[in-house]
C-alpha cells in the first residue's frame, strides 16, 4: 500500500514551506488511498523542544491534516539506531573519527565548496590511547569499505518520481561518493539523520518519500545505507521549494512567518491552501 510521511524536527515553529511539503505528501496519500504518517525527528536533543512538537500537531490539524497514531518519536528509539551502528561496526563498515569540525575546516577557504571528507581508521595503538584519554569521536561510514562490501556502487539506483533541483527524474544512479565518509553518530547529537531516517522509513513501511528538492542529494547516501542494512528502497518524489515574495525559500533560520503567526493574523486554512495551489 502507498505510504508516505511528513517528518519535521521540533526545533522551531512550522512555516509556509513546511505546510506546502506536508500538504503535498498528504494529498498524494489521499489520492492513492494510502497512508499518511507523521514522524517527529527529535534526535537532536540540544535543539528539540516539547512546545515545538505540540505546535506541529496543532498547525497540521489546523491545515486539515490527519495522520496515523501513534506518532513515532525518534528519541524513543535510539536503541534501534545504535544496534544498526553496531551491526555496521562488526562488519567493518564504520570507523572512529577523532577529527573535530575545526580540524576539518583548517585550510578551507571561506565559502569555498567543501570537498567530501574521506578518512580511515587510526592505527589500533593510537586509537586505544585516544579512547583512554576520553577524547570524543564520531562514527563515520567508510565509503571504501562499503564499496568493497557491495562490489561497487554501479548497481545502486533509485527511482525519482518527481524532480531534483536540476530536473533529475526517472531511474537515477546513486552517487554516495558525493557525500564522502558521513558521520552516523556522535556524542553531542547522538545518531545522525541519514541512519535514523532510513531505518524509520523501512520500519513504518514508507513506500514513497515525498519531500523538498533540497533533500535530493540525501537520497544518494540513503540509498547506500539501505543496501548495506538490507532495507527496501522507496520511490522518491522531490517537489519544488516554496519561496517568498523576495524569491528566497522559507526557512526557520531566516525567521520566516510561522503558521501560528498566520493563524493569529486571521488567515484561514482554506485561504492558505489555495495560496499554495491546493
Secondary structure, 3 states (H helix, E strand, C coil): CCEEEECCCCCCCCEHHHHHHHHHHHHHHHHHCCEEEEEECCCCCCCCCHHHHHHHHHHHHHHCCCCCCCCEEHHHCHHHHHHHHHHHHHCCCEEEECCCHHHHHCCCCCCCCCCCCCCCCCCHHHHHHHHHCCCCCEEEECHHHHHHHHCCCCCCEEEECCCCCCCCCEEEECCHHHCCCCEEEECCCEECHHHHHHHHHHHCCCCEEEEEHHHCCHHHHHHHHHHHHCCCCCEEEEECCCECCCCCECCHHHCCCEHHHHHHCCCCHHHHHHHCCC
